[in-house]
Amino acid sequence: MTSTAPIGVFDSGLGGISVVREIRHNMPNERVLYFGDSANAPYGTKSPEQVRDLSNTIVERFVKQGVKAVVIACNTATSAAANELRDRYDIPIIGMEPALKVACDRGEGHRQRVIVAATPLTLREKKFAVLMDRFKADHTIFPEPCPGLVEIVEHGLLDDHDTVMRTLHEYFDQYDLSTIDSVVLGCTHFVFYRDYFRELLPSSAAIIDGNAGTVRHLGVVLESLGKLAPDHADGGIELANSDTCERIARLAQSLLDR
């Protein structure tokens, strides 16, 4: 497998395109094959077994396409399937988790109040429980499942300001947001809401996602294996989806270009 082989990136739907954008920005010479499983979205309300089966089918597709690494651009699929995929395949499998450490480290030793917005399955899985156990003694952490935010992206309603803000208020009005230090966007779909969260939150609250850290880790892994694309390589992105309707294709491209 050569250094010019593509990177496979997948998500339960369209949210992982936010990770593809980060790869394009930071690793412009890489070729990316993106697969969104919108026909089976959302993963966050499925069982771990269902998510593992769906994820394995997608990675098998990528392996047949000759990818040099796979990025699971989905916190839910990482929680449910990453370990099994790493056992099964001999290419790097890069996963994601809510960037809770980044949020807690911002306090530089002071107790932080952090909301982790994610899908129900991400917050139910043992992986998140272990992550939260590392920080909950020294920080106040509020896990907040937000399945409706996935649906808004998948249905192409991201520019419907009233619908988005109404949905955010349904989830976050229970908190005194003036006391919140940061909100962690623990789902790649939610990264597209950054401006809306900025509108919702006080200016003192940080909005944190794991995309940049994931892409940095991808680069480190590929470099260690001698598999980074050379500077003269022509990068590019191919978008595919299990939902083959024209609406999804247009929506995926619009999110990539957003």
Buried (B, 14 or more C-beta within 10 A) or exposed (E): EEBBBBBBBBBBBBBBBBBBBBBBEBBEBBBBBBBBBBEBBBBBBBEBEBBBBBBBBBBEBBBEBEBBBBBBBBBBBBBBBBBBBBEEBEBBBBBBBBBBBBBBEBBEEEEBBBBBBBBBBBBBBEBBEEBBEEBBEEBBBBBBBBBBBBBBBBEBBBEEEEBBEEBBEEBBEEBEBEEBBBBBBBBBBBBBBEEBBEEBBEEEBBBBBBBBBBBEBBBEBBEEBEBBBEEEBEBEBEBBBBBEEEEBBEBBEBBBEE
